[in-house]
Amino acid sequence: MSLPLEICVFNTATAIAAAEAGADRIELCENYANGGTTPSYGYLKTTREKVGIPIFPMIRPRGGDYFHRPEEIAIIQKDILLCKELGFEGVVFGLLNRDGSVDKDNTARLVELAYPLDVTFHRAFDRCKDPLEALEIIIECGCTRILTSGQHPKAPDGKELIRQLVEQADERIIIMPGSGINSMNLEEMIAFTGAKEFHTSARIMRPSQTEYMNPLIPEDFSQDFTDTDEIKKLKQILGA
């Protein structure tokens, strides 16, 4: 059986292309420059209509840190309910306290609200103060998986911690490495970490299709897309 591959996307066209290339699941985000925020209603609904594989929208009301005030928690609650209404299979969020610990109370309440949707605790985990303690709290809160780069910018550099997390989790929660995963390092990451799911964007930039640009306002209109050949290579490795 092939190990699951999740592809992070930032527009509907990319989600469609990733699904057609063999992705098993989509993490649906907006605003790459801010690390991902909640997709708009139109983006959510259109992607749900166009893509048949499981989709997990990012639920993050803003960029910046991962401490959320009460009014932001209220936004997250409403967005989770919208994702349930639109028929998504899961959601992705991550909440920390000011001291770098996991916001246990709000996380547990949001997981309960999201049920029966899967919940991935995203890379807020990589900003927490004590990852091994955080792992236990996130398990207690009822999350399904943790997306992590092992507290490094790229997962291959954090592989020691990822392996430790996989061992400590002991199948109580899925540890999913992400960031910097590609077809050149995936086999090593599988063998070294023991992880059973992997996450990447296979991100490339696609030139703008517009025919006119104002010469007085030079801009780069390139758009986020995904390398479908890379996805196929990753799937081949995961199925080996």
N, C-alpha and C positions, 0 to 999 in steps of 0.2 A: 504494500500500500504506500502511495506517495505521501510524504510529509507535507502538511499544508503550507501554502505560500500566500501571505497577505501583501497586497500592493497598496501603498499610500498614494492617493491621487488628489488633485486640486481643481479638477473640472470634469464635467460630464463626459466630454469626448475621450478623455484619458481613461475614465472608468470603463467605458465601452470597449476601448482598445485593450485594456488590461484583461478584462473578462474574456474577450475573444482569443487572447494569447494564452489563456490557461490559468490565470490567477484563480485561487480558491476563495478568496475573500478580499473585499475592498475596505480600506479605511478612507472615509470621505471627509476631506478637509477643505477649508478655504485659507488664503493668506499664508503662503509658504514663508514669506519674509518674516512673519511673526511667529513661526513655529507651528502654525495651524490654529484655526478658530472654527466656530460652528458654521456649517454651511447655511445659506439662506433657504427659505421655504421653497422657492422655485427650483433651486439647485437640488435640494433634497427630493422633492416630488418628481422632478423630471428624471433624475438618475434612478430612482426606484422604479419608474415606469420602463426605463430602457435597459436595465441591467438585472439579470435573473439570479446571479450568485449572491451569497450573503454580503451585506453591506453594513458596516459599523460607522456611523457618523461620529466625528469628533464633537464633543460637547464642551466648548471652552469659550466663554463670552468675550474674551479679550486676549491680546498678547500680554507679555510681561510675566510677572511672577505667578506662583500657583497658590497664593493665599487669596481666598475669595470672601468678600464681605457679604452680609446677609442678603442684600439686594441682588448680588451676583448669584448666590445660591438659588434664589427665587427664579432667576432667568434659566439656570441649569435645569431646575425642576420642570419648568414649562417646556424646554427643548426636549427633555427626555420623554415627556408625555406626547409631544408631537411625533417623535420618532416611533413610539409605540403605535400611535394612530396611523402612521404612514406604512407600517408593516416592515420595519427594519428588524434585523436579527440580533443586533447588539448595539451598544454605544461605547464610546471611549472617553474617559475623563480621568482627572487626577487632582487631588486636593491636598495641600500641605498647610501646616500651621506656620506661624512666623518663625518658630525655632527650628524648622526643618523636619519636624516629625509629621507623620501622616495625620490628616484631619479625620480621625476615626469616626467621630459622631456623625458628621455630615456625609462621609463616604458610605457608612452603613445605611443611613436613611435613603440616600440616592440609589444604592444598589437595590434596596427593598422596593423603592418606587419603580425602578426599571424592570423588575421581574415581570415576565419570564425572560426578558432579553439578557443575553450575555453582557458582561461588563469587563472591559479591558482597562486596567489602571495604566495610563500612558507614561511618557518619559518624565513626568513630574517625579517619578521614582528615582531618576538619575540625579535629582537635585536634593534628595532627602539626606538627612544627617547620618542616619544609621540604617543602611540598606537591609541588614539581616533582621533587625527588629521590625523595620517597615514591612518586610515580607510577611511576618507573622500577623501583623495588624491587618494587612490587606486580605490575607486568607480569612481572618476572623470576620471581616466585613462582608465576605461572600463574593468577592470579585472572581471572575473566571480565569483571567490571565494578567500578566504584567509584561508590558513592552519595555525593554531596557537595552541600553548599550553598555551595561556594566559600569555606569558612572564615569564613562569616558565619552568624548565626542563621537567616537566610532566604536562599534561593537567588537571588532577584532582586537582593539586595544584593551577592551574590558573583559576579555574572554575568561580570565581567571575568576573574576567575581561572578560572571554568568554561570560558570560551571558550579561554583559554590552555591549559588541560588537554586539551580536545578537540583542539586543533591539535597539541600535543606528542604526544598519544597516537597520532594518525595511524592510527586504526582498529586499533591493536594491542590495545586494550582499550576497553570501552564506558564512557563517562563519563555517568552518569545523575544529572541534577540532581534534588534533592528538598528539601523544607521550604519552605513558603510558595508552592508552585506551585498556581495556580488558573486558572479559565477567563478571568479578567480579565488575566492576565499571560502565559499560556502561549504565545500567538502571538509575542509579543516575545522570550520566552526561546528559542523555536525559531529565530527569525531571527537573534538576536544570538549565541547560543552555538554553533549548529551541532550541538547534541546530538541524538541519535536515539532516546533512551528517556527517559521522565520518571516521577517517583515522587511520590505525594501520599497523604494519608489521606482527603482530602475530609471531615474529621472534623466531626461534629456530636454533640450530647448528646441522648439519647433519654430522656424521663421514665421513671421506674420504674413498673412495672405493679403493684406491691404495693398492696394496699388499706388496710393498717393500718401506722401508724408510731407508735412510743411517743412521746407528747408530751413526756416528760421527757428524751428523747435526740434532739434535732433533728439530722437528718442529710440530706445530699444523696445520694439513691440513684440519680441519673441515670447512665446507662450510655453508654459510647462506642459510636457507630454511624457510618455513613457516609452522605453525602448522595448518593443514587443519581442525582438529577437533575444534580448537579454532575459526576458521573462521565460521564454521557451527553454533557454539554456538552464535557468534555475530550476524549472520544473523537471527537466531531464535528470538533473543531479538529485533532486529530492525524491524522484521515483526510482532511483537506482538501488 
